[in-house]
Amino acid sequence: MTKPIVAIVGRPNVGKSTLFNKLIGERRAIIADEAGTTRDRQYGETEWNGRLFTIVDTAGLLVGDDDPNLPLAEIVKRTHQQAQLAIDEADVIVFLVDGREGMIAADEEVGEMLRRSDKPVILGVNKAETEERRQNAVEFYNLGLGEPIPLSAYHGTGSGELLDALVAALPPGSEEDEDDDSLKIAIVGRPNVGKSSLLNKLVGEERVVVSEIPGTTRDSIDTKLTFANREITLIDTAGIRRRGSIDQGVERYSVLRSLRAIERCDIALLLIDAAEGPTAQDTHIAGMVLDANKGLAILINKWDLIDKETFTFEKASKAMQEVFHFVPYAPLLFISAMTGQRVSKVLELGMMIESERNKRIPTSELNTLLREAVRAHPPTSTRKGAHLRLYYASQVQVAPPVLLFFSNAPQEVHFGYRRYLENRIREQYGFLGSPIVLVFKERGEEEHITPHRSGPDARNRGKVN
């Protein structure tokens, strides 16, 4: 089921990130990096009253957004940018205001902007720790956005009422077409790296407008085609609607658009500009694909524009592998969407990753591998003196492959040993382009195993990079 997106907007220093952390952290979603990763996160999955949804902290999408010392004009401008992002991409908007300072001009301007939109808006009045501030929250009725909900993001009071209102405003859950068993491939990346050009080259015709202006594509576009007797749905994602109102850090706004596409797809093709090289935003998007447990290939586009020397390819490959070290299983493909160089290999690679994601290891073979791995390198524990044993293993799911290991102390399995086991599995079985989810449980817990669900909280179920 497609999860709706909720965006938290508001002027700097009203507590957007504090509210985000409170809502996500209390519901066991991950907001801290595992060892070996360097990417930031401003989104997370949470659940309330049986509804799953993704929350996005828009403060993290603008560098320096929560600097309270910004000039008022800059504060208004940046808050407008956040609001426009939410209007364009989110299903529900949480507009957070400061109950301590009261309503100011910046709130009124953004309130008017949100009021004209067709998106549901939940008005939260933060920093309302005292009875007096809760009573004074009624002044925000003047924004014309419905009933203000007093809360304290720091203490957590009022967050339940906010979530109740939020869930009530969510759109009805919608299942993907059950009859659509096509391979869904999303083309993701920063604006202006050639996503639409690649789509056009893949389908062999001008199905979407191609432009060198960042943000030309206004909506995700699904294109159906058949390749090697396999029906494929290509999901093209690109820039930002009303880009004239969002002129600062435009590449960071590709996050929400990418979130939707990644959730819908089976495999993501992350497009990198060969001339610019990988950026922090590229690693951020790759991290989103990893969090969602989807297949991943990294395509380095505009390779025809690079001056070649003897070891240009080797040097570029090594540099990419170092940057994307947290997804070492993701294959690299150097292409040119403009000239068609190696584009013919893109769909072949996608189908290969699909096959790898659906690979199943026989239980007997997996346990032979486990015994040999333990014999070569006995398991280490996160706690000194703990005597850790791994008894047996089985694969319980494909796409992504989920491997279940039974142990006497599953919580003590060290991160490094998880990675060691994954490396041994990949040496023998590959799983090119696909994450492997490793889950550790005590013997007798079989009846408590639930089907694996992809999403940003996947690390809680034992996923390793």
Secondary structure as GFF3:
##gff-version 3
##sequence-region A 1 465
A	DSSP	beta_strand	5	9	.	.	.	ID=ss1
A	DSSP	alpha_helix	16	25	.	.	.	ID=ss2
A	DSSP	beta_strand	43	48	.	.	.	ID=ss3
A	DSSP	beta_strand	51	57	.	.	.	ID=ss4
A	DSSP	three_ten_helix	58	61	.	.	.	ID=ss5
A	DSSP	alpha_helix	72	89	.	.	.	ID=ss6
A	DSSP	beta_strand	92	98	.	.	.	ID=ss7
A	DSSP	alpha_helix	105	116	.	.	.	ID=ss8
A	DSSP	beta_strand	121	126	.	.	.	ID=ss9
A	DSSP	alpha_helix	131	136	.	.	.	ID=ss10
A	DSSP	three_ten_helix	137	143	.	.	.	ID=ss11
A	DSSP	beta_strand	149	150	.	.	.	ID=ss12
A	DSSP	alpha_helix	159	169	.	.	.	ID=ss13
A	DSSP	beta_strand	183	188	.	.	.	ID=ss14
A	DSSP	alpha_helix	195	203	.	.	.	ID=ss15
A	DSSP	beta_strand	221	227	.	.	.	ID=ss16
A	DSSP	beta_strand	230	236	.	.	.	ID=ss17
A	DSSP	three_ten_helix	243	245	.	.	.	ID=ss18
A	DSSP	three_ten_helix	250	253	.	.	.	ID=ss19
A	DSSP	alpha_helix	254	264	.	.	.	ID=ss20
A	DSSP	beta_strand	267	273	.	.	.	ID=ss21
A	DSSP	alpha_helix	280	291	.	.	.	ID=ss22
A	DSSP	beta_strand	295	301	.	.	.	ID=ss23
A	DSSP	three_ten_helix	303	305	.	.	.	ID=ss24
A	DSSP	alpha_helix	312	323	.	.	.	ID=ss25
A	DSSP	beta_strand	332	334	.	.	.	ID=ss26
A	DSSP	alpha_helix	344	357	.	.	.	ID=ss27
A	DSSP	alpha_helix	363	376	.	.	.	ID=ss28
A	DSSP	beta_strand	390	397	.	.	.	ID=ss29
A	DSSP	beta_strand	402	407	.	.	.	ID=ss30
A	DSSP	three_ten_helix	410	412	.	.	.	ID=ss31
A	DSSP	alpha_helix	415	429	.	.	.	ID=ss32
A	DSSP	beta_strand	437	442	.	.	.	ID=ss33
A	DSSP	three_ten_helix	446	448	.	.	.	ID=ss34
A	DSSP	three_ten_helix	458	461	.	.	.	ID=ss35
###
